[in-house]
Amino acid sequence: MRQSYSFSTNRQLCIKYWGKKISSFTKKSSEDVLGKKYYEIFPRIFVDNNDALSVVFKTKNKLILKGYYFNCLNGKTKADITISPRKTSNGRISSINVTISPLSSCTVAEELYKCQRLIDIGKTASTLAHGVRSPLNAIKGAVVYLREKYAKESTLIEFTKIMEEEIARLDHFISKFLSSSISNAAPSLINVNTLLEKINIMTSLQAHSLNINVSRELGNIPGITINPFQLEQAILNVVNNAIESMPSGGELVIRTFSEKRSRRDFVVIEVSDTGAGISKKGIFKLEEKPFEDTGRGFGMFITREIIRYYSGHLEIKSEKNVGTSVKLYLPVAKHLPVK
């Protein structure tokens, strides 16, 4: 069913009603538009070289425009428009209701909107990075204290060593983020299976507490050239999502193997769970509309962007009440472009 979006104006053509649906469609809230002339928000609607809303005010008759073309950044976008007068009990027109049913969309405008959201995320991330510094130093001090106090506890020492390494890496990452682009981070040749062993240790306590059985099937795979911190975050986002999808226990399987596609060799990291699963609409939101979901969707967005940066791709397959499988495809070193 085709979506329709409505707003209304007063006799001066100033917007007096602006609902949630049209706010989502135009990316403008009611606070941004109320009281403004409608043509400051939309291209002016014409009929016979006259403003269509003014015509309706004058004639007091409904006006329907089929296949009306708006100018947009990508040429023209097409829509059906219904302009209806609202009358008082004495027959006087109090306002005009405009309903727009798009037949096509402006793809350039959509891309610009996505870019703006990325800019907004960048600003928020910079503020977050500054804010993380102080608690990170406090955590570092606590870890050093535990390591020294319980120096004879081998299991604890193993975990504190990982924690110190991750804190140092995160601190370095924040410094790089604040001083330059994340894309400037130097890649190196890494063993994915070794990285997965470390991730397993990092997530094992959480999985155990939720009664999740974790198994690994690590194949004989070549090394890949990538920034290890970025890949670790990409995998952790997927693994954490899988764990969170099984609050009452389940099976988590992590596999690695090689696969050839379109004459290219890939290392594949597959994370499968037996959680609640995701609908097709939900998968679309995870992959294309992460900003509508501040939890799982945003983490998957970060994972996707990291994998894409290194010329790889992401595949998600899921079935409700059965589980989800996420595959991270990364090209082997010889196929990576020179940065």
Sequence and secondary structure as in RCSB ss.txt:
>XXXX:A:sequence
MRQSYSFSTNRQLCIKYWGKKISSFTKKSSEDVLGKKYYEIFPRIFVDNNDALSVVFKTKNKLILKGYYFNCLNG
KTKADITISPRKTSNGRISSINVTISPLSSCTVAEELYKCQRLIDIGKTASTLAHGVRSPLNAIKGAVVYLREKY
AKESTLIEFTKIMEEEIARLDHFISKFLSSSISNAAPSLINVNTLLEKINIMTSLQAHSLNINVSRELGNIPGIT
INPFQLEQAILNVVNNAIESMPSGGELVIRTFSEKRSRRDFVVIEVSDTGAGISKKGIFKLEEKPFEDTGRGFGM
FITREIIRYYSGHLEIKSEKNVGTSVKLYLPVAKHLPVK
>XXXX:A:secstr
    EEEEE TTSBEEEE HHHHHHHT  HHHHTTSBGGGTS   EETTEEHHHHHHHH   EEEEEEEEEETTE
EEEEEEEEEEEE TTS EEEEEEEEEESS  HHHHHHHHHHHHHHHHHHHHHHHHHHHHHHHHHHHHHHHHHHHT
TT HHHHHHHHHHHHHHHHHHHHHHHHHHS GGGS  EEE HHHHHHHHHHHHHHHHHHTTEEEEEEE     EE
E HHHHHHHHHHHHHHHHHT TT EEEEEEEEEEEETTEEEEEEEEEE SS   HHHHHHHHH GGG TTHHHHH
HHHHHHHHHTT EEEEEEETTTEEEEEEEEE GGGS   
